[in-house]
Amino acid sequence: MKNAKIILDKDYIIGRIDPRLYGSFIEHLGRAVYGGIYEPGHPMADEQGFRKDVLEKVRDLGVSVVRYPGGNFVSGFNWEDSVGPNRPKRLDLAWFTTESNAVGLHEFADWTKKADTELMYAINLGTRGPENARDIVEYANHPGGSKFSDMRIANGARDPFGIKLWCLGNEMDGPWQMGHKTALEYGRIANESAKMMKWVDPSIELVACGSSSSEMPTFGSWELTMLDECYDNIDYVSLHRYYGNPTNDTPGFLARSMDLDDFIHTVVAICDAVKGKKHSRKQINLSFDEWNVWYHSNEQDKEIWKREKWGPALPLLEDVYNFEDALLAGSILITFLKNADRVKIACLAQLVNVIAPIMTRNGGGCWAQTIYWPFYHASRYGRGTALKALVDSPVYGCADYDDVPLIDATATLGDDGSVTVFCVNRDLTEDFLLDIDLRAFGDLQLKEHIMLHHSDVKAVNTEENPDNVAPTAGPGGTIDNGKAQIRVPALSWNVLRFVPSAAN
Ligand code: AHR
């Protein structure tokens, strides 16, 4: 058994945790919408065709905000096709499928209400521009008495949707994007769109596209140039990042959250450099609105496109997640909490069937993938204030880093005085005894040690065996005068819930 130490103090804080850190994403892609959230005729479908079993799982996850309708899809999307009685079928050039537009803005807004979540709407800045950006805000948020607000009312929604959070396009730095732009072209169009959108509704918040990955050749210069153009009119910069383990290097894979942390710090530095250059008092924060593991389904997707290009609701990006993916998802969530002063929004991409924590079978069941669990725990217990945990852990080396802490941990302070420690033990073989100093918080008791562990890092959940990788009670430990000693097994995700003694 190895040892690590964590010191926590109630005055040593990072900041308030924005509830939107626990967001997700539904794109018109694959079976996310059709066969995922929406399947009329399914035994679990409600009167609108939404699957109630999926809704229940989404509510359980506590997803605070859902980005919609894309993704790459949005860069060729005409929002007018998705409202009113006439819904044209369109070729979607992002995913080589045919979009029926059966589900559109009104239906999705209804779904978000049923799912107890908030809608984050992405506009098309690929093939379209500021005029359309203005029109969709008028349609969605203006009370009435104008062309587009009256169109919404005629389409059945008397009250405005009141969408607060808007994305100014998607991954506009990527050559794969319809209407791909240079940083300068994008910065200009984002600025003009932002101005007009806020003139229609000054209460909205806007996310400008940062880089679609830290590995883009333009990363850094993209942010600098585009922010120089639109800094005054936007509120957040987006970051996207997906990781994979194609070489089957588990220690290296589990260290990828170090890369995520670097990415966040670099974007924060660039935002603040532009702030300095502009002598501005305004701070731009981050919206990490696509994150996940994504690589399992890549080859399968190529086969699908060879067979069925333009088919509707093709089963694309259906990664089956294993136990090590859940461990990395846990470390990613820990990294967001460690940066909660600047990362205000984060979206697990995506939510159902498409690189998703929730899977369905058409006409069949609905189950939780391995990555469902760390999100569930962080969303449920990682609310309130992010604490700056001092973690003293032995380190290991891997291909990209030589100082990866074996214990990756952070902590949150709930508004009820409870303290939750989130911890991944990255050690392949050894358990750790964690010494946690909680003396600053008064009389706390260990209410629960929740653990996710499996002896096989490649273990997965399926419809037949949905609980193969599922949380269990961890070994726990002792707490005496504010000093806890807890055992965390090799390769495990852990949630240690300490509550004030009176509440236990
Ligand atoms: O989430 C899948 C895709 O990944 C999104 O459509 C795109 O924005 C990103 O490249």
Residues whose N, C-alpha, C, O or C-beta is under 5 A from the ligand:
A	BS01	AHR	G71 N72 F73 N170 E171 A349
